[in-house]
């Protein structure tokens, strides 16, 4: 096992993201050694190798094994780097399947073969039947496959009220050593470490899962898309990073949620919405990733060509929703899926940011970011850069969506109901500008054509005012 600087610098990894990976690695190392297993371990700052491939190559030359066994890596880049290192050193390389997923990339490819569209809903139903999760014989539990319509509520003006605090895990000696090493070795990387309390061991991850199922899963479904100022966790699970670090297995996560429903401790709409994210979406995006890489990384269907605004790295903006979400991200390395999709992601899409830069920012900033899951979510779901391979439409909206789903707009100088003028919400202006720029592409789109027709109904003078406001926004941001 090797801690190498390149894994935190090929994109500038949030300090909490690096600390979480390394703390989990060191605790796992210690568990293995306690079981009598020899572990070759390289700590950050204590060896010369800059990449995983260089570190492995040096150890292969020293240890001279006849064979190398590696679990299928989660990133195409890592797989290529390590495979090249083994090939240059001479041993045989055996790839083992990653059993922390329900299916292999090959099984996803078999499902996808011959299909005109790779839609999540069809894949999800196939996975439900295959695994038996939330099934009553051949039929879905409750008679419906999907309860998404019930899971889009906002808190309203009264707010969420009392919220159950998620389980937190104070850093122990090993984790504190990691935090000190990250601060020392990577001082220029983004983010902070003072609030670090993530699960870093198998026991802690199981405790985090139990805490979520007991205290937040029952209301997760209804409020999963809601946002509220100063409340980063709400009813979300905080276990994505533990899943991606293989501290939890997705089967036990889905089984725990399904058991809560069977036992009457959580409603079906909440459990189904959560299971869909693990059994459906997580497996689906991994399949898309390995099917489409490496060319997927460079897709840019909308020809977006603007640089990522500098405030994405600082949170210094007068848009309250972006200031809240990016500030929270810098502090914690965390934002939930609607903050990512409909605040930061929506702005980048409307602004026209180069998708590769958006991807690199998300990969940098979130503790649960591993490329197999982050890249399809960003390029496909958020930025529509794959031309609808993953998402059936671009997720575009005005500032009124953010106003409806949060209280962010109450602390903002912009008006989400206005598309032009000095107090017009940039999201609303840029929404109409996006539709105008891409009118020909989406005029006959089955899910976006209505929005294009709404654009066409605007008076000519209003469309001109929106275009002028959008141009002024770009000049102002380009000028800093």
MARLONU-212657 format. One record per residue (C-alpha): residue number from 1; chain; x, y, z. Coordinates in steps of 0.2 Angstrom, whole numbers. Layout:
N
+------+-------+-------+-------+-------+
| resi | chain |     X |     Y |     Z |
+------+-------+-------+-------+-------+
|  NUM |     A |     X |     Y |     Z |
...
+------+-------+-------+-------+-------+
END
This chain:
480
+------+-------+-------+-------+-------+
| resi | chain |     X |     Y |     Z |
+------+-------+-------+-------+-------+
|    1 |     A |     0 |     0 |     0 |
|    2 |     A |     7 |    17 |    -5 |
|    3 |     A |     3 |    35 |     0 |
|    4 |     A |     9 |    45 |   -15 |
|    5 |     A |     8 |    64 |   -18 |
|    6 |     A |     1 |    62 |   -36 |
|    7 |     A |   -15 |    55 |   -30 |
|    8 |     A |   -18 |    72 |   -21 |
|    9 |     A |   -11 |    83 |   -35 |
|   10 |     A |   -16 |    76 |   -52 |
|   11 |     A |   -31 |    86 |   -47 |
|   12 |     A |   -29 |    97 |   -31 |
|   13 |     A |   -38 |    85 |   -18 |
|   14 |     A |   -47 |    93 |    -4 |
|   15 |     A |   -37 |    91 |    12 |
|   16 |     A |   -51 |    81 |    20 |
|   17 |     A |   -53 |    69 |     5 |
|   18 |     A |   -34 |    65 |     6 |
|   19 |     A |   -35 |    63 |    25 |
|   20 |     A |   -50 |    51 |    23 |
|   21 |     A |   -42 |    40 |    11 |
|   22 |     A |   -25 |    39 |    20 |
|   23 |     A |   -33 |    37 |    37 |
|   24 |     A |   -44 |    22 |    31 |
|   25 |     A |   -28 |    15 |    23 |
|   26 |     A |   -18 |    16 |    39 |
|   27 |     A |   -31 |     9 |    50 |
|   28 |     A |   -33 |    -6 |    37 |
|   29 |     A |   -14 |    -8 |    37 |
|   30 |     A |   -14 |   -10 |    56 |
|   31 |     A |   -29 |   -22 |    56 |
|   32 |     A |   -20 |   -33 |    43 |
|   33 |     A |    -4 |   -33 |    53 |
|   34 |     A |   -13 |   -37 |    69 |
|   35 |     A |   -19 |   -53 |    60 |
|   36 |     A |    -1 |   -57 |    56 |
|   37 |     A |    -1 |   -52 |    38 |
|   38 |     A |    14 |   -43 |    31 |
|   39 |     A |    10 |   -26 |    24 |
|   40 |     A |    23 |   -16 |    13 |
|   41 |     A |    17 |     2 |    17 |
|   42 |     A |    24 |    18 |    11 |
|   43 |     A |    19 |    34 |    20 |
|   44 |     A |    17 |    51 |    13 |
|   45 |     A |    32 |    61 |    13 |
|   46 |     A |    43 |    47 |    18 |
|   47 |     A |    48 |    40 |     1 |
|   48 |     A |    54 |    46 |   -16 |
|   49 |     A |    40 |    38 |   -27 |
|   50 |     A |    28 |    51 |   -34 |
|   51 |     A |    15 |    40 |   -42 |
|   52 |     A |     7 |    23 |   -38 |
|   53 |     A |    16 |    15 |   -53 |
|   54 |     A |    33 |    22 |   -47 |
|   55 |     A |    30 |    15 |   -29 |
|   56 |     A |    24 |    -2 |   -35 |
|   57 |     A |    39 |    -3 |   -48 |
|   58 |     A |    52 |     0 |   -34 |
|   59 |     A |    44 |   -13 |   -23 |
|   60 |     A |    43 |   -26 |   -37 |
|   61 |     A |    61 |   -23 |   -41 |
|   62 |     A |    65 |   -26 |   -22 |
|   63 |     A |    54 |   -40 |   -18 |
|   64 |     A |    54 |   -50 |   -35 |
|   65 |     A |    37 |   -58 |   -34 |
|   66 |     A |    32 |   -70 |   -48 |
|   67 |     A |    14 |   -64 |   -49 |
|   68 |     A |     4 |   -48 |   -44 |
|   69 |     A |   -14 |   -49 |   -39 |
|   70 |     A |   -24 |   -33 |   -40 |
|   71 |     A |   -42 |   -30 |   -37 |
|   72 |     A |   -50 |   -21 |   -52 |
|   73 |     A |   -46 |    -2 |   -49 |
|   74 |     A |   -59 |    11 |   -48 |
|   75 |     A |   -51 |    23 |   -60 |
|   76 |     A |   -45 |    20 |   -78 |
|   77 |     A |   -30 |    30 |   -75 |
|   78 |     A |   -24 |    20 |   -60 |
|   79 |     A |   -27 |     4 |   -69 |
|   80 |     A |   -16 |    10 |   -84 |
|   81 |     A |    -3 |    16 |   -72 |
|   82 |     A |    -1 |     0 |   -62 |
|   83 |     A |    -3 |   -12 |   -77 |
|   84 |     A |    12 |    -3 |   -85 |
|   85 |     A |    22 |    -4 |   -69 |
|   86 |     A |    19 |   -22 |   -68 |
|   87 |     A |    23 |   -25 |   -86 |
|   88 |     A |    39 |   -16 |   -85 |
|   89 |     A |    45 |   -26 |   -70 |
|   90 |     A |    40 |   -43 |   -78 |
|   91 |     A |    28 |   -52 |   -66 |
|   92 |     A |    12 |   -59 |   -71 |
|   93 |     A |    -3 |   -48 |   -67 |
|   94 |     A |   -20 |   -56 |   -61 |
|   95 |     A |   -35 |   -45 |   -60 |
|   96 |     A |   -48 |   -50 |   -47 |
|   97 |     A |   -66 |   -43 |   -48 |
|   98 |     A |   -71 |   -30 |   -35 |
|   99 |     A |   -84 |   -39 |   -24 |
|  100 |     A |   -90 |   -22 |   -17 |
|  101 |     A |  -102 |   -21 |   -31 |
|  102 |     A |  -117 |   -31 |   -36 |
|  103 |     A |  -111 |   -34 |   -54 |
|  104 |     A |   -95 |   -33 |   -64 |
|  105 |     A |   -92 |   -21 |   -79 |
|  106 |     A |   -94 |   -36 |   -90 |
|  107 |     A |  -111 |   -40 |   -83 |
|  108 |     A |  -116 |   -22 |   -86 |
|  109 |     A |  -110 |   -23 |  -104 |
|  110 |     A |  -120 |   -39 |  -107 |
|  111 |     A |  -136 |   -29 |  -101 |
|  112 |     A |  -132 |   -14 |  -112 |
|  113 |     A |  -128 |   -24 |  -128 |
|  114 |     A |  -140 |   -20 |  -141 |
|  115 |     A |  -150 |    -7 |  -132 |
|  116 |     A |  -154 |     9 |  -141 |
|  117 |     A |  -155 |    19 |  -124 |
|  118 |     A |  -146 |    15 |  -108 |
|  119 |     A |  -159 |    21 |   -96 |
|  120 |     A |  -157 |    20 |   -77 |
|  121 |     A |  -175 |    15 |   -74 |
|  122 |     A |  -174 |    -1 |   -85 |
|  123 |     A |  -157 |    -5 |   -77 |
|  124 |     A |  -164 |    -3 |   -60 |
|  125 |     A |  -179 |   -14 |   -63 |
|  126 |     A |  -167 |   -27 |   -70 |
|  127 |     A |  -156 |   -26 |   -54 |
|  128 |     A |  -171 |   -27 |   -42 |
|  129 |     A |  -177 |   -43 |   -51 |
|  130 |     A |  -159 |   -50 |   -51 |
|  131 |     A |  -156 |   -47 |   -33 |
|  132 |     A |  -173 |   -49 |   -25 |
|  133 |     A |  -171 |   -33 |   -15 |
|  134 |     A |  -188 |   -24 |   -12 |
|  135 |     A |  -197 |   -38 |   -22 |
|  136 |     A |  -212 |   -48 |   -17 |
|  137 |     A |  -210 |   -63 |   -29 |
|  138 |     A |  -209 |   -56 |   -47 |
|  139 |     A |  -217 |   -39 |   -42 |
|  140 |     A |  -210 |   -24 |   -34 |
|  141 |     A |  -214 |   -21 |   -15 |
|  142 |     A |  -229 |   -10 |   -14 |
|  143 |     A |  -234 |   -12 |   -32 |
|  144 |     A |  -223 |     1 |   -39 |
|  145 |     A |  -205 |     2 |   -45 |
|  146 |     A |  -201 |    20 |   -41 |
|  147 |     A |  -208 |    32 |   -28 |
|  148 |     A |  -198 |    47 |   -34 |
|  149 |     A |  -213 |    58 |   -36 |
|  150 |     A |  -216 |    57 |   -17 |
|  151 |     A |  -198 |    62 |   -13 |
|  152 |     A |  -196 |    80 |   -19 |
|  153 |     A |  -203 |    90 |    -5 |
|  154 |     A |  -196 |   106 |     2 |
|  155 |     A |  -196 |   112 |    20 |
|  156 |     A |  -206 |   128 |    16 |
|  157 |     A |  -204 |   144 |    26 |
|  158 |     A |  -204 |   135 |    43 |
|  159 |     A |  -188 |   126 |    39 |
|  160 |     A |  -183 |   108 |    44 |
|  161 |     A |  -185 |   111 |    63 |
|  162 |     A |  -175 |    99 |    74 |
|  163 |     A |  -164 |    88 |    65 |
|  164 |     A |  -155 |    72 |    71 |
|  165 |     A |  -136 |    75 |    71 |
|  166 |     A |  -127 |    61 |    62 |
|  167 |     A |  -114 |    50 |    71 |
|  168 |     A |   -97 |    58 |    71 |
|  169 |     A |   -80 |    50 |    74 |
|  170 |     A |   -67 |    60 |    83 |
|  171 |     A |   -50 |    57 |    75 |
|  172 |     A |   -39 |    45 |    85 |
|  173 |     A |   -20 |    45 |    86 |
|  174 |     A |   -18 |    37 |    68 |
|  175 |     A |   -30 |    49 |    60 |
|  176 |     A |   -22 |    64 |    69 |
|  177 |     A |    -6 |    59 |    62 |
|  178 |     A |   -13 |    58 |    45 |
|  179 |     A |   -21 |    75 |    47 |
|  180 |     A |    -4 |    83 |    52 |
|  181 |     A |     4 |    74 |    37 |
|  182 |     A |    -9 |    81 |    25 |
|  183 |     A |    -7 |    99 |    32 |
|  184 |     A |    12 |    98 |    31 |
|  185 |     A |    14 |    89 |    14 |
|  186 |     A |     0 |    97 |     5 |
|  187 |     A |    -2 |   115 |    12 |
|  188 |     A |    -8 |   122 |    -5 |
|  189 |     A |   -22 |   110 |    -8 |
|  190 |     A |   -40 |   117 |    -5 |
|  191 |     A |   -51 |   114 |    10 |
|  192 |     A |   -50 |   113 |    29 |
|  193 |     A |   -47 |    99 |    41 |
|  194 |     A |   -53 |   106 |    57 |
|  195 |     A |   -70 |    98 |    56 |
|  196 |     A |   -64 |    80 |    51 |
|  197 |     A |   -75 |    67 |    59 |
|  198 |     A |   -78 |    54 |    45 |
|  199 |     A |   -79 |    35 |    48 |
|  200 |     A |   -62 |    28 |    44 |
|  201 |     A |   -63 |    10 |    50 |
|  202 |     A |   -75 |    -4 |    46 |
|  203 |     A |   -83 |    -3 |    64 |
|  204 |     A |   -86 |    15 |    62 |
|  205 |     A |   -94 |    13 |    45 |
|  206 |     A |  -106 |     0 |    52 |
|  207 |     A |  -110 |    12 |    66 |
|  208 |     A |  -113 |    26 |    53 |
|  209 |     A |  -125 |    15 |    43 |
|  210 |     A |  -135 |    10 |    59 |
|  211 |     A |  -136 |    28 |    64 |
|  212 |     A |  -143 |    33 |    47 |
|  213 |     A |  -155 |    19 |    46 |
|  214 |     A |  -162 |    22 |    64 |
|  215 |     A |  -162 |    41 |    64 |
|  216 |     A |  -163 |    48 |    47 |
|  217 |     A |  -169 |    35 |    34 |
|  218 |     A |  -187 |    37 |    39 |
|  219 |     A |  -188 |    55 |    33 |
|  220 |     A |  -174 |    54 |    20 |
|  221 |     A |  -186 |    51 |     5 |
|  222 |     A |  -197 |    65 |     7 |
|  223 |     A |  -183 |    78 |    11 |
|  224 |     A |  -169 |    71 |     0 |
|  225 |     A |  -169 |    86 |   -12 |
|  226 |     A |  -172 |   100 |     0 |
|  227 |     A |  -158 |   112 |     5 |
|  228 |     A |  -157 |   123 |    21 |
|  229 |     A |  -144 |   136 |    25 |
|  230 |     A |  -132 |   130 |    39 |
|  231 |     A |  -138 |   112 |    38 |
|  232 |     A |  -126 |   102 |    28 |
|  233 |     A |  -132 |    85 |    33 |
|  234 |     A |  -151 |    86 |    34 |
|  235 |     A |  -157 |    68 |    32 |
|  236 |     A |  -143 |    61 |    21 |
|  237 |     A |  -133 |    46 |    25 |
|  238 |     A |  -115 |    51 |    25 |
|  239 |     A |  -110 |    34 |    20 |
|  240 |     A |  -105 |    36 |     1 |
|  241 |     A |   -87 |    38 |     6 |
|  242 |     A |   -87 |    23 |    17 |
|  243 |     A |   -95 |    13 |     2 |
|  244 |     A |   -82 |    19 |   -10 |
|  245 |     A |   -68 |    15 |     2 |
|  246 |     A |   -75 |    -2 |     4 |
|  247 |     A |   -78 |    -1 |    22 |
|  248 |     A |   -96 |    -5 |    18 |
|  249 |     A |  -103 |   -18 |     6 |
|  250 |     A |  -118 |   -11 |    -5 |
|  251 |     A |  -128 |   -27 |    -2 |
|  252 |     A |  -127 |   -25 |    17 |
|  253 |     A |  -132 |    -7 |    15 |
|  254 |     A |  -147 |   -11 |     4 |
|  255 |     A |  -152 |   -25 |    16 |
|  256 |     A |  -151 |   -14 |    31 |
|  257 |     A |  -163 |    -1 |    23 |
|  258 |     A |  -175 |   -15 |    16 |
|  259 |     A |  -175 |   -23 |    33 |
|  260 |     A |  -180 |    -6 |    41 |
|  261 |     A |  -196 |    -6 |    30 |
|  262 |     A |  -200 |   -24 |    33 |
|  263 |     A |  -199 |   -21 |    52 |
|  264 |     A |  -210 |    -5 |    50 |
|  265 |     A |  -196 |     7 |    55 |
|  266 |     A |  -196 |    17 |    39 |
|  267 |     A |  -208 |    20 |    25 |
|  268 |     A |  -207 |    12 |     8 |
|  269 |     A |  -205 |    28 |    -1 |
|  270 |     A |  -189 |    33 |     9 |
|  271 |     A |  -182 |    15 |     8 |
|  272 |     A |  -185 |    14 |   -11 |
|  273 |     A |  -177 |    31 |   -14 |
|  274 |     A |  -162 |    26 |    -5 |
|  275 |     A |  -160 |     9 |   -12 |
|  276 |     A |  -162 |    16 |   -30 |
|  277 |     A |  -146 |    27 |   -27 |
|  278 |     A |  -136 |    12 |   -21 |
|  279 |     A |  -143 |    -3 |   -31 |
|  280 |     A |  -148 |     7 |   -46 |
|  281 |     A |  -138 |    23 |   -49 |
|  282 |     A |  -121 |    18 |   -41 |
|  283 |     A |  -120 |     2 |   -51 |
|  284 |     A |  -127 |    11 |   -67 |
|  285 |     A |  -114 |    25 |   -67 |
|  286 |     A |  -100 |    12 |   -64 |
|  287 |     A |  -106 |     2 |   -79 |
|  288 |     A |  -106 |    18 |   -90 |
|  289 |     A |   -89 |    23 |   -84 |
|  290 |     A |   -80 |     7 |   -88 |
|  291 |     A |   -90 |     5 |  -105 |
|  292 |     A |   -86 |    22 |  -111 |
|  293 |     A |   -68 |    26 |  -105 |
|  294 |     A |   -56 |    33 |  -109 |
|  295 |     A |   -65 |    43 |  -122 |
|  296 |     A |   -79 |    48 |  -110 |
|  297 |     A |   -67 |    60 |  -101 |
|  298 |     A |   -66 |    72 |  -116 |
|  299 |     A |   -84 |    73 |  -121 |
|  300 |     A |   -91 |    90 |  -124 |
|  301 |     A |  -108 |    89 |  -133 |
|  302 |     A |  -113 |   107 |  -130 |
|  303 |     A |   -96 |   114 |  -135 |
|  304 |     A |   -94 |   123 |  -118 |
|  305 |     A |   -78 |   133 |  -119 |
|  306 |     A |   -78 |   144 |  -104 |
|  307 |     A |   -66 |   142 |   -89 |
|  308 |     A |   -72 |   137 |   -72 |
|  309 |     A |   -75 |   153 |   -62 |
|  310 |     A |   -62 |   156 |   -49 |
|  311 |     A |   -75 |   158 |   -35 |
|  312 |     A |   -77 |   139 |   -36 |
|  313 |     A |   -61 |   137 |   -27 |
|  314 |     A |   -64 |   151 |   -14 |
|  315 |     A |   -83 |   153 |   -12 |
|  316 |     A |   -81 |   172 |   -14 |
|  317 |     A |   -97 |   176 |   -23 |
|  318 |     A |  -112 |   187 |   -20 |
|  319 |     A |  -124 |   173 |   -25 |
|  320 |     A |  -130 |   166 |    -9 |
|  321 |     A |  -133 |   148 |   -14 |
|  322 |     A |  -116 |   146 |   -22 |
|  323 |     A |  -108 |   155 |    -7 |
|  324 |     A |  -117 |   143 |     5 |
|  325 |     A |  -113 |   127 |    -5 |
|  326 |     A |   -95 |   131 |   -10 |
|  327 |     A |   -92 |   137 |     8 |
|  328 |     A |   -99 |   121 |    15 |
|  329 |     A |   -89 |   111 |     2 |
|  330 |     A |   -72 |   119 |     7 |
|  331 |     A |   -76 |   117 |    26 |
|  332 |     A |   -82 |    99 |    25 |
|  333 |     A |   -78 |    91 |     8 |
|  334 |     A |   -96 |    87 |     7 |
|  335 |     A |  -112 |    93 |    -2 |
|  336 |     A |  -128 |    82 |    -5 |
|  337 |     A |  -133 |    78 |   -22 |
|  338 |     A |  -145 |    92 |   -26 |
|  339 |     A |  -132 |   105 |   -20 |
|  340 |     A |  -120 |    97 |   -32 |
|  341 |     A |  -133 |    95 |   -47 |
|  342 |     A |  -144 |   110 |   -45 |
|  343 |     A |  -132 |   123 |   -37 |
|  344 |     A |  -114 |   121 |   -42 |
|  345 |     A |  -118 |   110 |   -57 |
|  346 |     A |  -132 |   120 |   -64 |
|  347 |     A |  -122 |   136 |   -63 |
|  348 |     A |  -107 |   128 |   -73 |
|  349 |     A |  -119 |   121 |   -86 |
|  350 |     A |  -128 |   137 |   -88 |
|  351 |     A |  -112 |   147 |   -89 |
|  352 |     A |  -105 |   135 |  -102 |
|  353 |     A |   -89 |   129 |   -92 |
|  354 |     A |   -78 |   116 |  -101 |
|  355 |     A |   -84 |    99 |   -94 |
|  356 |     A |   -67 |    93 |   -91 |
|  357 |     A |   -64 |   107 |   -78 |
|  358 |     A |   -80 |   104 |   -70 |
|  359 |     A |   -76 |    86 |   -68 |
|  360 |     A |   -59 |    90 |   -61 |
|  361 |     A |   -67 |   102 |   -48 |
|  362 |     A |   -79 |    89 |   -42 |
|  363 |     A |   -65 |    75 |   -41 |
|  364 |     A |   -55 |    88 |   -31 |
|  365 |     A |   -67 |    94 |   -19 |
|  366 |     A |   -78 |    79 |   -12 |
|  367 |     A |   -72 |    66 |     1 |
|  368 |     A |   -83 |    53 |    -8 |
|  369 |     A |   -76 |    57 |   -26 |
|  370 |     A |   -68 |    42 |   -35 |
|  371 |     A |   -68 |    44 |   -54 |
|  372 |     A |   -79 |    29 |   -59 |
|  373 |     A |   -94 |    37 |   -49 |
|  374 |     A |   -89 |    56 |   -50 |
|  375 |     A |   -86 |    57 |   -69 |
|  376 |     A |  -102 |    50 |   -76 |
|  377 |     A |  -112 |    60 |   -63 |
|  378 |     A |  -103 |    76 |   -68 |
|  379 |     A |  -101 |    75 |   -87 |
|  380 |     A |  -117 |    65 |   -90 |
|  381 |     A |  -130 |    70 |   -77 |
|  382 |     A |  -124 |    87 |   -72 |
|  383 |     A |  -116 |    94 |   -88 |
|  384 |     A |  -125 |    84 |  -102 |
|  385 |     A |  -108 |    83 |  -110 |
|  386 |     A |  -111 |    65 |  -117 |
|  387 |     A |  -126 |    71 |  -127 |
|  388 |     A |  -139 |    61 |  -117 |
|  389 |     A |  -131 |    45 |  -115 |
|  390 |     A |  -133 |    45 |   -96 |
|  391 |     A |  -147 |    58 |   -93 |
|  392 |     A |  -162 |    60 |  -104 |
|  393 |     A |  -161 |    79 |  -104 |
|  394 |     A |  -150 |    93 |   -97 |
|  395 |     A |  -155 |    98 |   -79 |
|  396 |     A |  -158 |   116 |   -82 |
|  397 |     A |  -169 |   128 |   -71 |
|  398 |     A |  -171 |   146 |   -66 |
|  399 |     A |  -167 |   152 |   -49 |
|  400 |     A |  -185 |   149 |   -44 |
|  401 |     A |  -180 |   130 |   -42 |
|  402 |     A |  -167 |   135 |   -29 |
|  403 |     A |  -179 |   147 |   -20 |
|  404 |     A |  -192 |   133 |   -19 |
|  405 |     A |  -181 |   120 |   -13 |
|  406 |     A |  -171 |   130 |     0 |
|  407 |     A |  -170 |   146 |    10 |
|  408 |     A |  -154 |   152 |     1 |
|  409 |     A |  -163 |   166 |    -9 |
|  410 |     A |  -169 |   174 |     7 |
|  411 |     A |  -151 |   180 |    10 |
|  412 |     A |  -147 |   185 |    -8 |
|  413 |     A |  -147 |   202 |   -17 |
|  414 |     A |  -154 |   194 |   -33 |
|  415 |     A |  -172 |   190 |   -37 |
|  416 |     A |  -175 |   173 |   -44 |
|  417 |     A |  -191 |   178 |   -52 |
|  418 |     A |  -182 |   191 |   -63 |
|  419 |     A |  -172 |   187 |   -79 |
|  420 |     A |  -165 |   204 |   -83 |
|  421 |     A |  -161 |   220 |   -74 |
|  422 |     A |  -148 |   224 |   -60 |
|  423 |     A |  -156 |   212 |   -47 |
|  424 |     A |  -160 |   198 |   -59 |
|  425 |     A |  -155 |   181 |   -53 |
|  426 |     A |  -140 |   175 |   -64 |
|  427 |     A |  -147 |   158 |   -64 |
|  428 |     A |  -164 |   164 |   -71 |
|  429 |     A |  -155 |   175 |   -84 |
|  430 |     A |  -143 |   161 |   -89 |
|  431 |     A |  -157 |   148 |   -90 |
|  432 |     A |  -165 |   158 |  -104 |
|  433 |     A |  -148 |   162 |  -112 |
|  434 |     A |  -144 |   143 |  -112 |
|  435 |     A |  -161 |   139 |  -121 |
|  436 |     A |  -157 |   153 |  -134 |
|  437 |     A |  -139 |   147 |  -137 |
|  438 |     A |  -145 |   129 |  -139 |
|  439 |     A |  -162 |   132 |  -147 |
|  440 |     A |  -159 |   122 |  -162 |
|  441 |     A |  -153 |   107 |  -153 |
|  442 |     A |  -167 |   106 |  -141 |
|  443 |     A |  -182 |   113 |  -151 |
|  444 |     A |  -188 |    95 |  -154 |
|  445 |     A |  -181 |    87 |  -139 |
|  446 |     A |  -195 |    76 |  -130 |
|  447 |     A |  -191 |    83 |  -113 |
|  448 |     A |  -185 |   101 |  -117 |
|  449 |     A |  -195 |   106 |  -131 |
|  450 |     A |  -209 |   114 |  -120 |
|  451 |     A |  -196 |   125 |  -112 |
|  452 |     A |  -189 |   130 |  -129 |
|  453 |     A |  -207 |   135 |  -134 |
|  454 |     A |  -208 |   145 |  -118 |
|  455 |     A |  -193 |   155 |  -123 |
|  456 |     A |  -201 |   158 |  -140 |
|  457 |     A |  -216 |   165 |  -132 |
|  458 |     A |  -206 |   179 |  -123 |
|  459 |     A |  -208 |   196 |  -132 |
|  460 |     A |  -193 |   201 |  -143 |
|  461 |     A |  -188 |   215 |  -132 |
|  462 |     A |  -188 |   204 |  -116 |
|  463 |     A |  -177 |   191 |  -125 |
|  464 |     A |  -165 |   206 |  -130 |
|  465 |     A |  -164 |   212 |  -112 |
|  466 |     A |  -160 |   194 |  -106 |
|  467 |     A |  -146 |   193 |  -119 |
|  468 |     A |  -139 |   209 |  -114 |
|  469 |     A |  -140 |   205 |   -96 |
|  470 |     A |  -131 |   188 |   -99 |
|  471 |     A |  -117 |   197 |  -109 |
|  472 |     A |  -115 |   209 |   -95 |
|  473 |     A |  -113 |   195 |   -82 |
|  474 |     A |  -100 |   187 |   -93 |
|  475 |     A |   -90 |   203 |   -94 |
|  476 |     A |   -91 |   206 |   -76 |
|  477 |     A |   -85 |   188 |   -71 |
|  478 |     A |   -72 |   188 |   -84 |
|  479 |     A |   -65 |   204 |   -77 |
|  480 |     A |   -65 |   197 |   -59 |
+------+-------+-------+-------+-------+
END
